[in-house]
Amino acid sequence: MKRLLIFVSLLLLTGSLSFAQNSATATANLSVTVGAEAAIVVNSSPAFSSTGIFGNYTSTTALTYYVRTISGGSVTVEITTDFSTGGVGGGPSVANPPTSGDTLNYTCTAVAPTTGTSTPCSTALTSSTTAATTVVTFGGTTQSPKAGAGATTSWTLINDPSYKAGSYQAVATYTISAT
């Protein structure tokens, strides 16, 4: 009987050990590389308007920029579709104005980013159909808010009496970069 009790005790002990749970842990290394990123949205660009007899035409393009730089970046603009072919007796033109000095100029503003710098053009610039010109430059480690930051391009088109009457439209193409 004593042996039977010892055997049953060992049997019960062995059974309880077979249901024992072991726990183990493991780890995973998670890594991410955060790179430079940039995006731009044109919010509005109303039609040009003029005040007074042959007052220059003006308009403002509102932008929102999203940027994270490592070493810097910029927003540029280029006139990719001209108002007209221009020339004598033609309409306004960036590439071939009817009169020398008929230009499409712009000035810039930029809201400061969360971190870093955004520097808008400091003087009026003349737009081009052959090369992009700067609107805003970004310094290294510049970070906009997640909702973006604002910028504007204020346009001035010389109103020359020699322009042929009509409706004209140009396309300003903005490009943002971040490195």
C-alpha positions as CSV (number, residue, x, y, z in Angstrom):
1,M,0.0,0.0,0.0
2,K,2.8,2.3,0.8
3,R,4.3,1.6,-2.6
4,L,1.0,2.3,-4.2
5,L,0.7,5.7,-2.4
6,I,4.3,6.6,-3.6
7,F,3.4,5.5,-7.1
8,V,0.2,7.5,-7.2
9,S,2.0,10.6,-5.7
10,L,4.7,10.3,-8.4
11,L,2.1,9.9,-11.0
12,L,0.2,13.0,-9.8
13,L,3.4,15.0,-9.7
14,T,4.4,14.0,-13.2
15,G,0.9,14.9,-14.5
16,S,1.0,18.3,-12.9
17,L,4.5,19.0,-14.4
18,S,3.2,18.0,-17.9
19,F,0.8,21.0,-17.7
20,A,3.3,23.5,-16.5
21,Q,3.8,26.4,-18.9
22,N,7.1,27.9,-19.9
23,S,7.3,31.6,-20.9
24,A,9.9,33.0,-23.3
25,T,10.5,36.5,-24.7
26,A,11.9,37.6,-28.1
27,T,12.8,41.0,-29.4
28,A,12.5,42.6,-32.8
29,N,14.7,45.5,-33.9
30,L,12.6,48.2,-35.7
31,S,14.4,50.8,-37.7
32,V,13.2,53.7,-39.9
33,T,15.1,56.1,-42.1
34,V,13.4,59.5,-42.1
35,G,14.4,61.2,-45.3
36,A,13.8,64.6,-46.9
37,E,10.3,65.1,-48.2
38,A,8.5,67.9,-50.0
39,A,5.1,68.7,-51.5
40,I,3.3,71.9,-52.6
41,V,-0.3,72.8,-53.2
42,V,-1.6,75.8,-55.2
43,N,-4.6,77.0,-53.1
44,S,-5.8,79.9,-55.3
45,S,-4.7,82.0,-58.2
46,P,-7.4,84.6,-59.0
47,A,-7.5,86.3,-62.4
48,F,-5.4,89.4,-62.9
49,S,-7.0,92.7,-62.4
50,S,-6.1,96.3,-63.2
51,T,-6.8,99.6,-61.5
52,G,-7.0,102.8,-63.5
53,I,-6.2,103.5,-67.1
54,F,-3.4,101.2,-68.1
55,G,-2.6,100.3,-64.5
56,N,-0.5,97.2,-64.2
57,Y,-2.3,93.9,-63.9
58,T,-1.9,92.2,-60.5
59,S,-2.8,88.8,-59.0
60,T,-1.6,86.7,-56.1
61,T,-1.1,82.9,-56.0
62,A,-1.5,81.3,-52.6
63,L,0.5,78.2,-51.8
64,T,0.9,75.7,-49.0
65,Y,4.2,73.9,-48.7
66,Y,5.1,70.7,-46.8
67,V,8.8,70.2,-46.3
68,R,11.4,68.3,-44.3
69,T,15.0,69.0,-45.3
70,I,18.3,67.5,-44.4
71,S,20.6,70.1,-46.2
72,G,18.1,72.4,-47.8
73,G,15.5,72.9,-50.6
74,S,13.5,75.4,-52.6
75,V,10.3,76.3,-54.3
76,T,10.7,77.6,-57.9
77,V,8.3,78.8,-60.6
78,E,8.5,78.8,-64.3
79,I,6.0,80.0,-66.9
80,T,5.4,76.8,-68.8
81,T,2.6,78.1,-71.0
82,D,2.9,81.8,-72.1
83,F,0.0,84.2,-72.4
84,S,0.4,84.5,-76.1
85,T,3.1,84.4,-78.8
86,G,3.4,88.1,-78.3
87,G,5.3,90.3,-80.7
88,V,4.2,93.6,-82.2
89,G,0.4,93.8,-82.3
90,G,0.1,90.6,-80.1
91,G,-1.0,90.0,-76.6
92,P,1.1,89.9,-73.4
93,S,4.0,87.5,-73.5
94,V,6.7,86.5,-71.1
95,A,9.0,85.2,-73.8
96,N,8.3,87.7,-76.6
97,P,6.7,90.9,-75.3
98,P,5.3,93.3,-77.8
99,T,7.4,96.1,-76.2
100,S,10.8,95.7,-74.5
101,G,10.3,96.0,-70.8
102,D,6.9,94.4,-70.7
103,T,7.5,91.9,-68.0
104,L,5.7,89.5,-65.6
105,N,7.4,90.2,-62.2
106,Y,6.7,88.7,-58.8
107,T,7.4,89.1,-55.2
108,C,7.2,86.4,-52.5
109,T,6.2,85.8,-48.9
110,A,6.6,82.7,-46.8
111,V,5.3,81.7,-43.4
112,A,8.1,80.5,-41.1
113,P,8.3,76.7,-40.7
114,T,8.1,74.9,-37.4
115,T,11.9,74.4,-37.4
116,G,14.6,75.8,-39.7
117,T,14.3,78.6,-42.2
118,S,12.2,79.5,-45.2
119,T,13.5,82.6,-47.1
120,P,11.2,84.2,-49.7
121,C,12.7,86.0,-52.7
122,S,13.9,89.3,-51.3
123,T,13.3,91.5,-54.4
124,A,10.9,91.5,-57.3
125,L,12.0,88.8,-59.8
126,T,11.2,88.6,-63.5
127,S,9.5,85.3,-64.5
128,S,10.9,83.2,-67.3
129,T,9.7,80.7,-69.9
130,T,13.1,79.1,-70.1
131,A,14.3,78.7,-66.5
132,A,12.7,78.2,-63.1
133,T,13.2,81.2,-60.7
134,T,13.2,81.0,-56.9
135,V,10.2,81.7,-54.8
136,V,11.4,80.3,-51.4
137,T,14.6,78.7,-50.2
138,F,14.8,76.3,-47.2
139,G,17.7,75.9,-44.9
140,G,19.0,72.6,-43.6
141,T,16.8,70.7,-41.1
142,T,13.7,72.7,-42.0
143,Q,10.4,71.2,-41.0
144,S,7.0,72.6,-41.9
145,P,4.0,71.9,-39.7
146,K,2.2,68.7,-40.6
147,A,-0.7,70.9,-41.9
148,G,1.8,72.8,-44.1
149,A,2.9,76.4,-44.1
150,G,1.8,79.2,-46.4
151,A,3.6,81.1,-49.1
152,T,2.5,83.6,-51.8
153,T,3.6,84.8,-55.2
154,S,2.3,88.3,-55.9
155,W,2.3,88.9,-59.7
156,T,2.6,92.2,-61.6
157,L,2.1,92.2,-65.4
158,I,3.0,95.4,-67.2
159,N,-0.2,96.8,-68.9
160,D,1.0,97.9,-72.3
161,P,-1.5,99.8,-74.5
162,S,-0.1,97.9,-77.5
163,Y,-1.5,94.6,-76.3
164,K,-4.1,93.2,-78.6
165,A,-7.5,93.1,-76.8
166,G,-8.5,89.6,-75.8
167,S,-8.4,87.0,-73.0
168,Y,-5.1,85.4,-72.3
169,Q,-3.9,82.7,-69.9
170,A,-0.5,81.6,-68.8
171,V,0.5,78.6,-66.7
172,A,3.0,79.0,-63.8
173,T,4.4,75.7,-62.8
174,Y,5.7,75.4,-59.2
175,T,8.3,72.9,-58.2
176,I,9.4,72.1,-54.6
177,S,12.6,70.2,-53.7
178,A,14.2,69.0,-50.5
179,T,17.5,67.4,-50.0
